[in-house]
């Protein structure tokens, strides 16, 4: 059976995502119960941290689920890069040759291209990277759950 993958998109500032924890936990648990087993973490501040924390919390109840960090770049000394033990792996999309200003956008597009569903929390009026990621997902007809 093919693994079903969940990705997340949301603003990086804490004040944009106050109070989403309970709904996020509920949404992720519903997805697990529908057969989603892999969760991509972009590791880019507030919303991503809340999502990773929720997956880590749910791993206690559902030990078969996986949390995968999607990297934008490796540490300049790849041997010193250590993934926190709560992760089940990492992926670095083929973006290392891009200009640093393009890497996050291209990494986010890769995440959308390689997930089955997107869980997001954005303010439509705030034109951030998360906003553009959601627009990219919409353009590519990716299922989206708004929190």
N, C-alpha and C positions, 0 to 999 in steps of 0.2 A: 504494500500500500504506500502511496506517495505521501510524504509529509506535507502538511498544510502550514503555510508560513504567514505570520502576522507581523506587520511593520507598524511603527508609530511615527507620528509627526505632531509637533506642538511647539509653542514658543519657548524660547530659552530662558525668559525671565520669570522668576517665581511669582510675581504679582499677576501674571497672565494665567496661571494655573492653580490658583488657590481653591481648595475644596473639591478637587477632582478625584481624590484618592478612592473614595467609596464606590463611585460609579465606575472608575477604572478597574478596580478589583472585580466588581460584578461583571463587567463586560468581558474581561479576560477569562474569568471562570466560565462564562457562557460559551466563549469560543473554544476553550479546552473541551467542554462537554460536547461540542459539535465536531471534535476531531482535530483541532488545530494544536500542533505540538511544538512548533519552532517559533521563537519570538526574536525578531531583530532589534537590536539596540544601537542607535546612532551615537549615544554617549555625548550629547551636546546640551548639557545643562538641565534646567528645571523639569520640563515635561518628560524628557528622556529618562531622567533619574527617577521620577515618580513611576514611570512605566517599568523600568528595570526592577525597582523595589517591589512593585506589585507582583511581577513574575517570580522574583526570588521568594517572596512570601508564599505564593501559590505552589512553588516547587516542593514545599513541605508536604502538601496534600496530594500533589500530582508529580511524583518524582520522575516520571517519564518525559516531562516537557523540557525543552532546551532553550537556554538564553544565549544568543550569539551576538557578539559585538561586531558591528560593521565599522571598520576603520576608515579613516580619511587618509592617514599616512602612518608609517611606522616611526617609532623613535629613531632618531638619526643613527643610533647604535642599536641595530636590530636585536643583538644578543641581550641587551638590557631591557627589552620590552617584556613586561610581565603582565599577563592577563589576570585580573582578580579571580580568585578561586570560585566565585559564585557563577562564573561564565563557563559554558560548555564548549567554547571555541570562538574563533574570530575569523573574519574574512576581510581581505583587503581587495576591493574591486580594482580592475586594471585602470588606475587613475594616477599612478605615480609620476608619469611624464607630464601631466598637466600643470599649468600655472597654479600656484597655491590659491588664487582667488576663484578658480573653477572647480577645485577639488570637492568642496562640500556639496555644491549643486550637482555635480556629476555622480557623487556618491549617493545622494538622495534619489536621483533618477534611477541608479542601479538598484537601490533598495525597492523602489516601486516596481521596476521591471521584474524583480525576482521574488515578490511576495504575492500572496493570494488575496489578502485583505489589508486595509489600512485603518488603524484606529487613530483618530486625531482630535485635537483640541486647539482650535485657532480662533482668533478674532478676525472676521472678514475684512475689517477696516485697517488692519495692521499688516502691511505688505512685507512680511518677513520671508526668510528661507522656508519656514514651515508652510506659509501661505502658498508659496510657489510650488512646493512639493505636493500639496493637496491639489492644486490646479493641474499639475502634471498627472497625478493619479486620475483625476476626473477626465482629462483629455484621453487617457488610455483605458477608460472604462473599468477602472479598478473598483471593486466594492469598497465603500468607505463607511465607517461607523463614526459618527460625531459625538463627542462627549462634551 
